Amino acid sequence: MSDYRLSLVQNMVQVFSQPWTIKKASDSDIISESALLDFGDVLRIHHCFSREPFSKDKFEFALEAVLRTSGVAAELAQRGRRGYDIKITGRNISLKTEAARAIRVDMLHISKFMELGGGQWGNNPKDLLGLRRQFLDNLEGIDRILVLRALKKGDPDYLYELVEIPKKLLERASSGRFEMRAESTQFPKPGYCYVEKAGELLFSLYFDGGGERKLQIKSLKKDLCKFHASWQFVPPQQNSV
């Protein structure tokens, strides 16, 4: 075995010998005890080879494999399909990740919930009605929304958590308050749909008028979401060769 191969094996052995902290909600119907361990091992192996947070495509493939191993029916959607990413026990699940440098523990920010394709969108505030309809139509094909959040990124440890955004919460956008940012130099003009309760902001939809034409979810209060599981661990000391 070459020195480099030996160092890889040593890193793998090291990461499994280190203590870690894992938690799951007792009422989680997504993460079982075995899935908690197996998904955590995937995260730890990933960080044997990368300092970058777990990406969305890795999240999709890992969750499918872990759930299948634990006996749960799971199947990824076809690539390019709009809406859900995976079927779990026959239900359509949308998977998102959050790993921004300025991530907040108490607030969720989904930088790309969906693409905003066709439809009228210029500088008329009424155009925001059609953009919101695209969002609500997209929700109709989704049963649940899971978000894998990278709260700590290896300095000195990693911390991931899996939370669920209630679909009913997002559906409250149907009565949200609009604001188009007419002063923006972007075209089409960006805008917001604010979702509030008794004057308190619950979250907002941000219609990003940049080149990607995407919809973001901003300032969503974490205490409105369901916690499923978390994984905290120290990465291995990279062996030099």
C-alpha positions in Angstrom: 0.0 0.0 0.0 1.4 3.4 -1.0 2.0 6.1 1.7 -0.9 8.2 0.3 -3.3 5.2 0.5 -2.1 4.5 4.0 -2.8 8.1 5.0 -6.4 7.9 3.6 -7.0 4.8 5.7 -5.5 6.4 8.8 -7.9 9.4 8.3 -10.9 7.1 8.0 -9.9 5.2 11.2 -9.3 8.4 13.0 -12.6 10.0 12.2 -14.5 7.0 13.5 -12.5 6.8 16.7 -13.3 10.4 17.7 -16.2 11.3 20.0 -19.2 13.0 18.5 -22.6 14.4 19.6 -25.7 13.2 17.7 -29.3 13.9 18.5 -32.7 13.1 17.1 -36.2 14.1 17.9 -38.1 11.3 19.5 -41.0 11.8 17.2 -39.1 12.1 14.0 -40.7 9.9 11.3 -37.8 10.6 8.9 -34.6 9.9 11.0 -34.5 6.5 12.9 -31.8 5.6 15.3 -30.0 3.7 12.5 -30.4 6.5 10.0 -29.1 8.9 12.6 -25.8 6.9 12.8 -25.5 6.1 9.1 -26.1 9.7 7.9 -23.7 11.0 10.5 -21.1 8.6 9.2 -21.6 9.9 5.7 -21.0 13.4 6.9 -17.9 12.4 8.7 -16.5 10.5 5.7 -17.2 13.5 3.5 -15.1 15.8 5.8 -12.2 13.3 5.6 -11.8 14.6 2.0 -13.4 18.1 1.9 -13.7 21.2 4.0 -16.7 22.3 2.0 -20.2 21.8 3.5 -22.3 18.9 2.3 -23.9 19.9 -1.0 -27.5 19.4 -2.1 -26.7 16.6 -4.6 -24.8 14.7 -1.9 -27.6 15.3 0.6 -30.1 13.8 -1.9 -28.0 10.7 -2.7 -27.0 10.1 1.0 -30.5 10.4 2.4 -31.9 8.0 -0.2 -29.2 5.4 0.5 -29.4 5.8 4.3 -33.2 5.5 4.4 -33.2 2.5 2.1 -30.6 0.7 4.3 -32.9 1.3 7.3 -35.8 -0.3 5.4 -37.6 2.9 4.5 -39.0 3.2 0.9 -37.1 6.1 -0.7 -36.6 7.0 -4.4 -35.0 10.1 -5.9 -37.0 12.0 -8.5 -35.7 12.1 -12.0 -33.1 14.7 -12.7 -34.4 18.0 -13.8 -37.9 17.4 -12.4 -39.4 20.5 -11.0 -40.8 20.4 -7.5 -39.9 17.5 -5.2 -36.5 15.8 -5.0 -37.2 12.5 -3.3 -40.2 10.2 -2.5 -40.2 8.9 1.1 -42.9 6.3 1.9 -44.8 7.6 -1.1 -44.7 11.3 -0.1 -43.0 14.0 -2.2 -40.2 15.7 -0.3 -38.3 18.8 -1.3 -34.7 18.8 0.0 -32.8 22.1 0.6 -29.4 22.9 2.1 -28.2 26.0 3.9 -24.5 26.7 4.4 -23.9 30.5 4.0 -20.9 32.0 5.8 -23.3 34.3 7.8 -25.8 31.6 8.6 -28.0 32.3 11.7 -29.0 29.6 14.1 -32.4 31.2 14.8 -33.3 32.0 11.2 -33.5 30.0 7.9 -32.5 31.5 4.6 -33.0 29.3 1.5 -31.1 31.1 -1.2 -32.7 29.2 -4.1 -36.1 27.7 -3.3 -37.0 27.5 -7.0 -36.4 29.1 -10.3 -38.9 31.7 -11.6 -39.3 31.0 -15.2 -41.9 32.4 -17.6 -44.7 34.8 -16.9 -44.9 38.6 -16.8 -42.2 40.3 -14.7 -41.0 43.8 -15.3 -41.5 46.8 -13.1 -45.2 46.6 -12.3 -45.9 45.7 -8.7 -48.9 43.6 -9.9 -46.3 41.3 -11.6 -45.5 40.0 -8.1 -48.9 38.3 -8.0 -47.9 36.0 -10.8 -44.6 35.2 -9.2 -46.3 34.2 -6.0 -48.7 32.0 -7.9 -45.6 30.2 -9.4 -44.5 29.6 -5.8 -47.8 28.3 -4.6 -48.3 26.1 -7.7 -44.8 24.6 -6.9 -45.9 23.9 -3.4 -48.9 21.9 -4.6 -46.6 19.1 -5.8 -44.7 19.0 -2.6 -45.8 17.3 0.7 -42.8 18.2 3.0 -39.7 20.4 2.9 -36.5 19.3 4.7 -33.4 21.5 5.1 -29.9 20.3 6.0 -28.1 23.2 7.7 -24.4 23.5 8.1 -24.2 25.6 11.3 -20.5 25.1 12.0 -17.9 24.5 9.3 -14.8 23.0 10.9 -13.4 25.7 13.0 -12.9 23.7 15.1 -15.8 21.4 14.6 -18.7 20.7 12.2 -22.4 21.0 13.2 -25.2 20.0 10.9 -28.9 19.9 11.7 -31.9 18.6 9.8 -35.1 20.7 10.2 -38.5 20.7 8.4 -40.3 23.8 7.2 -44.1 23.2 7.6 -45.8 23.4 4.3 -48.8 25.1 5.9 -46.4 27.9 7.0 -45.3 28.5 3.5 -48.8 28.4 2.2 -49.5 31.5 4.3 -47.7 33.5 1.6 -51.1 33.4 -0.2 -52.1 36.4 1.9 -48.7 38.1 2.2 -48.0 41.8 1.7 -46.1 42.8 -1.4 -43.3 45.3 -1.9 -41.5 45.9 -5.2 -38.1 47.5 -5.0 -38.6 50.1 -7.7 -35.4 51.9 -6.8 -33.3 48.8 -7.7 -31.1 48.9 -10.9 -32.1 45.3 -11.6 -34.5 44.4 -14.3 -36.9 42.8 -13.8 -37.3 44.6 -10.5 -36.9 42.5 -7.4 -39.7 42.3 -4.8 -40.9 40.9 -1.5 -43.9 39.1 -0.2 -43.9 39.6 3.6 -45.8 37.0 5.7 -46.7 38.4 9.1 -48.8 37.6 12.1 -50.0 40.3 14.4 -47.4 42.6 12.9 -44.5 40.2 13.4 -42.6 38.9 10.4 -42.7 35.1 10.1 -40.7 35.0 6.8 -40.5 36.6 3.4 -40.4 35.5 -0.2 -37.8 37.4 -2.1 -38.2 37.5 -5.9 -34.6 38.0 -7.1 -34.6 39.9 -10.3 -31.0 39.0 -11.1 -29.8 36.8 -13.9 -31.0 33.6 -12.2 -34.6 34.9 -11.7 -34.9 32.8 -8.5 -37.1 32.8 -5.4 -35.5 33.0 -2.0 -37.0 32.4 1.4 -35.6 34.9 3.9 -35.8 35.4 7.7 -37.9 32.3 8.4 -38.0 31.8 12.2 -36.5 28.4 13.1 -38.8 28.0 16.1 -41.6 27.6 13.6 -39.9 24.6 12.1 -39.6 21.0 13.3 -36.2 19.7 14.5 -35.4 16.2 13.3 -31.7 15.5 14.0 -28.2 17.0 14.5 -24.6 15.9 14.1 -21.6 17.5 15.7 -18.0 16.2 15.2 -14.4 17.2 14.9 -12.7 16.5 11.5 -9.6 14.2 11.4 -6.2 15.7 11.6 -5.0 15.3 8.0 -2.0 13.0 7.9 0.8 14.2 5.7 2.8 12.0 3.5 
